[in-house]
Amino acid sequence: MNNVSPLLPLDLLRRHDVPGPRYTSYPTADRFVDAFGPADLLAALDQRLAAPGPATQPLSLYVHIPFCEQLCYYCACNKIITKHHDRAAPYLALLGREASLYAQRIGPGQQVSQLHLGGGSPTFLDDAQLGSLMAMLRERFTFAPGAECSIEVDPRTVDGGRLQALAALGFNRLSFGVQDFDPAVQQAVHRVQPHEQVAALMAEARRIGFDSVNVDLIYGLPKQTPDSFARTLAQVAGLRPDRIALYGYAHLPERFKPQRRLSAADLPEAAARVQMLEQALGAFLGAGYDHVGMDHFALPQDALAVAKRQGRLHRNFQGYSTQPDCDLLGLGVSAIGRVGATYAQNARTLEEYRDRLEQGGLPVVRGLALTRDDLVRRAVIMALMCQGQVVFESIDVAWLVDFRRYFAAELRELQALEGEGLLKVDDQGVQLTARGWYFVRTVAMVFDRYLQADRQRTRFSRVL
């Protein structure tokens, strides 16, 4: 087997194939505490209003739709499996109540530059229900011209007509959950959707003119082999999506009940996982995609690739983003938001979510008020994740610290990674190499104070 390039020798891939956070936030969500509640989030919203700059900056919105018709056995998302579509109407009413609480607190007409519908399967909602949801959001917030409106799409739940309806509602970005095209793998994970079905939807999405279409893939699933995954990679490259998100499957049946239906004996061994990752890197780079960061790829003309080249890449709870690092309101069951120096998460069960709203309060049940050390480390980790470098002076000036003294222990630990060719450290800062971009999570983990103090990392997905 040939390596992708001399940049990625197999022994290096294997050595760094360990569990670690994806850093959609820092500190990560597993560090949230129950002591953080609605009053803490309301205080953060009041601080936003009092500050001259943040109050006028656009918001991001995330809306969680938890419903799915069928259970995918690999899934670790917070979802409700049901074929009863009438359950959606009362849930939409609850979302409207929650959105109203925010609008009342921060004032009507707050501008929104980014909206993402996730789940679950947002396309569980029919066209009328999605229309009601969008109308409700537009009544309570003002969407900026050119706002980025994206929705996660289960290909089994839509056709060309539904894609037309999504465009008419204002959605300009789609994300298709594909995972794998091999029939044996699809049967094993209980998600059957032929390549031809997805190909037809991709063609229709292009005809309609969506700004960007993303495809999600997972490697390390049951029944996957390097040969079968190579066929999937070729099929995906042939579809030419604007973006590709490539995730490593994390088998954690003790945490995620659906995964108990999967046999550990069917999972590919570590060596095969690494080989599949290597194949994916070679396939997508060879097909002309830019490596945006970590496990994301984009065509050179896509806004995500452009943002990386221009140093404007950001990261939030939905992954890489072209939007500025703005406050995020999370609506719905288990949704996570970020306002100022706080993170807040809603109740994870529909019953508790409903009860808290019916009592007149926000459904926040946990979160975190970041310390100064958290904020400094977040700045460092996000600079690595998004720009691939940390300039000492920028951290010194922004946070009034001496980087080399503050992070003396971390700089010593980086020496081993520098010896592997993952980064360079000089008087100006830390710079990832071309090789290091593929191991950015490994580098970021060095600056994670919580992780360094807690070696029980099996709660996370593998870095590779």
C-alpha positions as CSV (number, residue, x, y, z in Angstrom):
1,M,0.0,0.0,0.0
2,N,1.3,3.4,-0.9
3,N,1.1,6.4,1.4
4,V,-0.8,9.5,0.5
5,S,2.5,11.3,0.3
6,P,5.7,11.4,2.3
7,L,3.9,13.8,4.6
8,L,1.8,11.0,6.1
9,P,3.8,7.9,6.9
10,L,1.7,5.1,8.3
11,D,3.6,4.8,11.6
12,L,2.8,8.5,12.3
13,L,-0.9,7.9,11.5
14,R,-1.0,4.9,13.8
15,R,0.9,6.7,16.6
16,H,-1.6,9.5,16.8
17,D,-4.7,7.4,16.4
18,V,-5.9,8.2,20.0
19,P,-9.2,9.6,21.5
20,G,-9.4,13.3,21.7
21,P,-11.9,16.3,21.5
22,R,-13.0,17.8,18.2
23,Y,-12.8,21.3,19.8
24,T,-16.1,22.7,18.5
25,S,-15.7,24.6,21.7
26,Y,-13.2,25.0,24.5
27,P,-13.7,24.0,27.2
28,T,-15.5,21.0,25.6
29,A,-19.1,20.2,26.4
30,D,-18.2,17.4,28.8
31,R,-16.9,20.1,31.2
32,F,-20.3,21.8,31.5
33,V,-21.7,21.9,35.0
34,D,-25.2,21.6,36.4
35,A,-24.7,24.7,38.6
36,F,-25.0,26.9,35.5
37,G,-28.7,27.7,34.8
38,P,-31.1,30.1,33.1
39,A,-30.1,33.0,35.4
40,D,-26.5,32.7,34.3
41,L,-27.5,32.8,30.6
42,L,-29.8,35.8,31.2
43,A,-27.0,37.6,32.8
44,A,-24.8,37.0,29.8
45,L,-27.5,38.2,27.5
46,D,-27.8,41.4,29.6
47,Q,-24.0,41.9,29.3
48,R,-24.3,41.5,25.6
49,L,-26.9,44.3,25.5
50,A,-24.9,46.6,27.8
51,A,-21.7,46.2,25.7
52,P,-21.5,48.8,22.8
53,G,-20.1,46.3,20.2
54,P,-21.7,42.9,20.8
55,A,-25.2,44.1,20.9
56,T,-25.0,45.2,17.3
57,Q,-23.2,42.1,16.0
58,P,-25.3,39.5,14.2
59,L,-26.3,36.3,16.0
60,S,-26.1,32.7,14.9
61,L,-29.0,30.4,15.5
62,Y,-29.0,26.6,15.9
63,V,-32.3,24.8,16.0
64,H,-32.4,21.1,17.0
65,I,-35.1,18.9,15.5
66,P,-34.8,15.6,17.4
67,F,-37.2,13.4,15.4
68,C,-36.2,10.5,13.1
69,E,-38.4,7.9,11.5
70,Q,-35.7,5.2,11.8
71,L,-32.8,4.5,14.1
72,C,-29.3,4.5,12.6
73,Y,-27.3,2.2,14.9
74,Y,-24.1,4.3,14.8
75,C,-25.8,7.5,15.9
76,A,-24.7,9.4,18.9
77,C,-27.0,12.3,18.4
78,N,-29.9,13.3,20.7
79,K,-32.9,12.0,18.9
80,I,-36.5,10.6,19.2
81,I,-37.4,7.7,17.0
82,T,-41.0,7.9,15.9
83,K,-43.2,7.6,12.8
84,H,-45.9,9.8,14.3
85,H,-45.4,13.1,12.5
86,D,-48.1,14.7,14.6
87,R,-45.5,15.0,17.4
88,A,-43.8,17.8,15.5
89,A,-46.6,20.4,15.9
90,P,-46.4,20.7,19.7
91,Y,-42.6,20.7,19.5
92,L,-42.7,23.6,17.0
93,A,-44.9,25.5,19.5
94,L,-42.3,25.0,22.2
95,L,-39.6,26.3,19.9
96,G,-41.7,29.4,19.3
97,R,-42.0,29.9,23.1
98,E,-38.3,29.5,23.6
99,A,-37.5,31.9,20.7
100,S,-39.9,34.4,22.2
101,L,-38.1,34.4,25.5
102,Y,-34.9,35.3,23.8
103,A,-36.5,38.0,21.7
104,Q,-38.2,39.5,24.7
105,R,-34.8,39.6,26.6
106,I,-32.6,41.0,23.8
107,G,-35.2,43.0,21.9
108,P,-37.0,42.3,18.7
109,G,-35.2,42.5,15.3
110,Q,-31.8,41.1,16.4
111,Q,-30.0,40.4,13.2
112,V,-29.1,36.8,12.3
113,S,-26.3,36.0,9.9
114,Q,-26.3,32.2,10.2
115,L,-29.0,29.6,10.8
116,H,-28.4,25.8,11.0
117,L,-31.1,23.1,11.5
118,G,-29.7,19.9,12.9
119,G,-31.0,16.8,14.6
120,G,-32.2,14.2,14.5
121,S,-33.5,14.7,11.0
122,P,-34.8,18.2,10.3
123,T,-36.4,16.9,7.1
124,F,-38.7,14.8,9.4
125,L,-40.8,18.0,9.3
126,D,-43.0,18.4,6.2
127,D,-42.9,21.5,4.0
128,A,-45.7,23.2,5.9
129,Q,-44.0,22.6,9.3
130,L,-40.7,23.9,8.0
131,G,-42.5,26.9,6.6
132,S,-44.1,27.6,10.0
133,L,-40.7,27.2,11.7
134,M,-39.0,29.7,9.4
135,A,-41.9,32.1,9.7
136,M,-41.7,32.0,13.4
137,L,-37.9,32.7,13.4
138,R,-38.3,35.6,11.0
139,E,-41.0,37.1,13.2
140,R,-38.6,37.2,16.2
141,F,-35.3,37.9,14.4
142,T,-34.2,39.8,11.4
143,F,-32.2,37.7,8.9
144,A,-29.3,39.6,7.3
145,P,-29.1,39.9,3.5
146,G,-27.2,36.9,2.3
147,A,-27.6,35.0,5.6
148,E,-26.2,31.5,5.6
149,C,-29.2,29.1,6.1
150,S,-28.3,25.5,6.2
151,I,-30.2,22.3,6.9
152,E,-29.2,18.7,7.5
153,V,-30.9,16.4,5.0
154,D,-31.7,12.7,5.3
155,P,-31.7,11.7,1.6
156,R,-34.4,9.1,2.4
157,T,-36.8,11.8,3.3
158,V,-36.6,14.2,0.4
159,D,-37.1,14.3,-3.4
160,G,-36.6,17.1,-6.0
161,G,-39.8,18.8,-5.0
162,R,-38.8,18.9,-1.4
163,L,-35.4,20.4,-2.3
164,Q,-37.3,23.1,-4.3
165,A,-39.4,23.8,-1.2
166,L,-36.3,24.2,1.0
167,A,-34.8,26.7,-1.5
168,A,-38.1,28.6,-1.5
169,L,-38.0,28.8,2.3
170,G,-34.6,30.5,2.2
171,F,-32.2,27.6,2.8
172,N,-29.1,28.0,0.7
173,R,-26.9,25.2,2.0
174,L,-27.6,21.5,2.3
175,S,-25.8,18.7,4.2
176,F,-26.6,15.2,3.0
177,G,-25.9,12.4,5.5
178,V,-24.4,9.7,3.4
179,Q,-21.9,7.9,5.7
180,D,-21.2,5.0,3.3
181,F,-22.5,3.7,0.0
182,D,-21.6,0.0,0.4
183,P,-24.8,-2.1,0.7
184,A,-23.4,-4.4,3.4
185,V,-22.4,-1.4,5.6
186,Q,-25.7,0.3,5.1
187,Q,-27.5,-2.9,6.2
188,A,-25.3,-3.3,9.2
189,V,-25.9,0.3,10.5
190,H,-29.6,0.3,9.5
191,R,-29.4,3.1,7.0
192,V,-30.1,2.0,3.4
193,Q,-29.9,4.7,0.7
194,P,-28.5,3.8,-2.7
195,H,-25.9,5.8,-4.4
196,E,-28.3,6.5,-7.3
197,Q,-30.8,8.2,-4.9
198,V,-28.1,10.6,-3.5
199,A,-26.7,11.2,-7.0
200,A,-30.2,12.3,-8.3
201,L,-30.6,14.6,-5.3
202,M,-27.2,16.1,-5.8
203,A,-28.0,16.8,-9.5
204,E,-31.3,18.5,-8.5
205,A,-29.6,20.6,-5.8
206,R,-27.2,21.9,-8.4
207,R,-30.0,22.6,-10.9
208,I,-31.8,24.6,-8.2
209,G,-28.7,26.5,-7.4
210,F,-27.9,26.0,-3.7
211,D,-24.8,27.9,-2.6
212,S,-23.1,24.8,-1.2
213,V,-23.8,21.1,-0.8
214,N,-22.0,19.0,1.9
215,V,-21.7,15.3,2.2
216,D,-21.0,13.6,5.5
217,L,-19.0,10.3,5.6
218,I,-17.9,8.0,8.4
219,Y,-15.0,5.6,8.4
220,G,-14.6,2.8,10.9
221,L,-18.2,1.5,10.6
222,P,-19.2,-2.2,10.9
223,K,-18.5,-4.3,7.7
224,Q,-16.3,-1.5,6.2
225,T,-13.1,-2.6,4.6
226,P,-10.4,-0.6,2.8
227,D,-11.6,-2.0,-0.5
228,S,-15.3,-1.2,0.1
229,F,-14.5,2.3,1.4
230,A,-12.3,3.0,-1.6
231,R,-15.4,2.4,-3.8
232,T,-17.4,4.8,-1.6
233,L,-14.7,7.4,-1.9
234,A,-14.7,7.2,-5.6
235,Q,-18.5,7.5,-5.8
236,V,-18.4,10.6,-3.5
237,A,-15.6,12.2,-5.5
238,G,-17.7,11.6,-8.6
239,L,-20.6,13.4,-7.1
240,R,-18.4,16.4,-6.6
241,P,-20.0,17.9,-3.5
242,D,-18.8,21.4,-2.5
243,R,-17.8,20.2,0.9
244,I,-17.0,16.8,2.5
245,A,-17.0,16.1,6.2
246,L,-15.1,12.9,7.1
247,Y,-15.6,11.5,10.6
248,G,-14.1,8.6,12.4
249,Y,-16.7,6.4,14.0
250,A,-16.5,6.3,17.8
251,H,-17.9,3.1,19.2
252,L,-19.0,3.9,22.7
253,P,-21.9,1.5,23.4
254,E,-21.7,2.2,27.1
255,R,-22.7,5.8,26.4
256,F,-24.9,5.5,23.3
257,K,-27.5,2.7,23.5
258,P,-28.2,2.3,19.8
259,Q,-24.6,1.3,19.3
260,R,-25.2,-1.8,21.4
261,R,-27.0,-3.3,18.3
262,L,-23.6,-3.3,16.5
263,S,-21.2,-6.2,16.9
264,A,-17.7,-5.1,17.9
265,A,-16.5,-8.1,15.9
266,D,-17.7,-6.4,12.7
267,L,-15.7,-3.2,13.3
268,P,-12.5,-2.7,11.3
269,E,-9.3,-3.1,13.2
270,A,-7.2,-0.1,14.0
271,A,-4.8,-0.7,11.0
272,A,-7.7,-0.8,8.6
273,R,-9.2,2.4,10.0
274,V,-5.9,4.2,9.5
275,Q,-5.7,2.8,6.0
276,M,-9.2,4.1,5.2
277,L,-8.3,7.5,6.5
278,E,-5.2,7.4,4.3
279,Q,-7.3,6.4,1.3
280,A,-9.7,9.3,1.9
281,L,-7.0,11.9,2.2
282,G,-5.5,10.7,-1.1
283,A,-8.8,10.4,-2.9
284,F,-10.0,13.9,-2.0
285,L,-6.7,15.7,-2.4
286,G,-6.3,13.9,-5.7
287,A,-9.8,15.0,-6.8
288,G,-8.8,18.7,-6.3
289,Y,-10.3,19.3,-2.8
290,D,-8.5,21.6,-0.3
291,H,-8.0,20.3,3.2
292,V,-9.8,22.9,5.2
293,G,-8.8,21.5,8.6
294,M,-9.1,18.3,10.6
295,D,-11.6,16.2,8.8
296,H,-13.2,18.8,6.4
297,F,-12.5,19.2,2.7
298,A,-13.8,21.8,0.3
299,L,-13.5,22.6,-3.4
300,P,-11.1,25.6,-3.9
301,Q,-13.9,28.0,-4.9
302,D,-16.2,27.1,-1.9
303,A,-16.6,29.8,0.7
304,L,-15.0,27.5,3.4
305,A,-11.8,27.0,1.4
306,V,-11.7,30.7,0.5
307,A,-12.1,31.6,4.2
308,K,-9.2,29.4,5.1
309,R,-6.9,30.9,2.5
310,Q,-7.9,34.4,3.6
311,G,-7.5,33.7,7.4
312,R,-11.2,34.1,8.1
313,L,-12.0,30.6,9.1
314,H,-14.0,30.2,12.4
315,R,-15.2,27.2,14.4
316,N,-18.5,26.7,16.4
317,F,-20.6,23.9,17.7
318,Q,-21.5,22.9,14.1
319,G,-17.9,22.7,13.0
320,Y,-15.9,25.0,10.6
321,S,-17.7,28.2,9.6
322,T,-17.1,31.3,7.5
323,Q,-19.0,33.4,9.9
324,P,-17.3,35.7,12.5
325,D,-17.1,34.4,16.0
326,C,-20.5,35.6,17.0
327,D,-22.9,34.7,19.8
328,L,-24.9,31.6,19.2
329,L,-28.4,30.9,20.5
330,G,-29.3,27.2,20.7
331,L,-33.0,26.4,20.4
332,G,-34.6,23.0,21.1
333,V,-33.9,19.9,23.0
334,S,-30.2,19.5,24.0
335,A,-29.2,22.5,21.9
336,I,-26.0,24.3,22.9
337,G,-25.5,28.1,22.7
338,R,-22.7,30.5,23.4
339,V,-23.1,34.1,24.6
340,G,-20.0,36.1,25.5
341,A,-17.9,34.0,27.9
342,T,-20.6,31.4,28.6
343,Y,-21.9,28.2,27.2
344,A,-25.4,27.0,27.9
345,Q,-27.1,23.7,27.1
346,N,-30.8,22.9,27.1
347,A,-32.6,19.9,28.7
348,R,-31.9,16.7,26.9
349,T,-35.3,15.1,27.2
350,L,-38.4,16.5,25.6
351,E,-40.4,16.2,28.8
352,E,-37.9,18.3,30.8
353,Y,-37.6,20.8,27.9
354,R,-41.4,21.2,27.8
355,D,-41.7,21.4,31.6
356,R,-39.2,24.2,31.9
357,L,-40.7,26.3,29.2
358,E,-44.2,25.8,30.6
359,Q,-42.9,27.2,33.9
360,G,-42.0,30.4,32.0
361,G,-38.2,30.0,32.0
362,L,-35.5,29.1,29.5
363,P,-34.9,25.4,29.4
364,V,-31.1,25.6,30.2
365,V,-29.9,22.9,32.5
366,R,-26.2,23.1,32.4
367,G,-23.4,25.2,31.0
368,L,-20.2,27.0,31.9
369,A,-18.9,30.5,32.7
370,L,-15.4,30.6,31.3
371,T,-12.5,31.6,33.5
372,R,-9.8,33.9,32.2
373,D,-7.5,30.9,31.7
374,D,-10.3,29.2,29.7
375,L,-10.5,32.2,27.4
376,V,-6.8,32.4,26.8
377,R,-6.6,28.7,26.0
378,R,-9.7,29.0,23.8
379,A,-8.0,31.7,21.8
380,V,-4.9,29.5,21.4
381,I,-6.8,26.3,20.4
382,M,-9.1,28.1,18.0
383,A,-6.2,29.8,16.3
384,L,-4.6,26.4,15.8
385,M,-7.8,24.8,14.6
386,C,-8.7,27.6,12.2
387,Q,-5.5,29.4,11.1
388,G,-3.0,26.6,11.8
389,Q,-0.8,29.0,13.8
390,V,-0.5,31.0,17.0
391,V,1.3,34.3,17.0
392,F,2.8,34.9,20.5
393,E,2.4,38.6,20.3
394,S,-1.3,38.5,19.4
395,I,-2.0,36.4,22.5
396,D,0.3,38.6,24.6
397,V,-1.5,41.8,23.6
398,A,-5.1,40.5,23.6
399,W,-4.8,38.8,27.0
400,L,-1.9,40.6,28.7
401,V,0.1,37.5,29.3
402,D,3.7,36.4,28.4
403,F,2.9,33.5,26.1
404,R,6.3,31.8,26.5
405,R,6.1,32.0,30.3
406,Y,2.3,31.2,30.6
407,F,2.6,28.1,28.3
408,A,6.2,27.1,29.2
409,A,5.1,23.5,30.0
410,E,3.1,23.3,26.8
411,L,6.0,24.6,24.7
412,R,8.2,21.9,26.1
413,E,5.6,19.2,25.2
414,L,5.4,20.6,21.7
415,Q,9.1,19.7,21.1
416,A,8.2,16.0,20.5
417,L,5.6,17.0,17.9
418,E,8.1,19.4,16.3
419,G,10.5,16.5,16.0
420,E,7.8,14.6,14.1
421,G,7.5,17.4,11.6
422,L,4.0,18.5,12.8
423,L,4.9,22.1,13.6
424,K,7.6,24.7,14.0
425,V,8.2,26.9,17.0
426,D,10.2,30.1,16.6
427,D,10.4,33.5,18.3
428,Q,7.2,34.6,16.7
429,G,4.9,31.6,17.4
430,V,3.8,28.1,16.7
431,Q,3.1,27.2,13.0
432,L,1.6,23.9,11.8
433,T,3.4,22.3,8.9
434,A,1.5,20.8,5.9
435,R,1.8,17.5,7.7
436,G,0.7,19.0,11.0
437,W,-2.7,20.2,9.6
438,Y,-3.8,16.5,9.6
439,F,-3.0,16.2,13.3
440,V,-4.3,19.6,14.4
441,R,-6.4,18.0,17.2
442,T,-3.2,16.3,18.6
443,V,-1.5,19.7,18.7
444,A,-4.5,21.5,20.3
445,M,-4.8,18.8,23.0
446,V,-1.4,20.0,24.4
447,F,-3.1,23.3,25.4
448,D,-6.2,21.7,26.9
449,R,-5.7,22.1,30.7
450,Y,-8.7,19.8,31.5
451,L,-7.5,17.0,29.2
452,Q,-4.0,17.2,30.5
453,A,-5.3,16.7,34.0
454,D,-7.7,13.9,33.0
455,R,-6.2,11.0,31.3
456,Q,-9.6,9.2,31.0
457,R,-10.1,10.2,27.3
458,T,-12.3,7.3,26.1
459,R,-15.3,9.6,26.1
460,F,-14.0,11.2,22.9
461,S,-13.9,10.0,19.3
462,R,-10.5,9.0,17.9
463,V,-8.3,11.8,16.5
464,L,-7.9,9.8,13.3
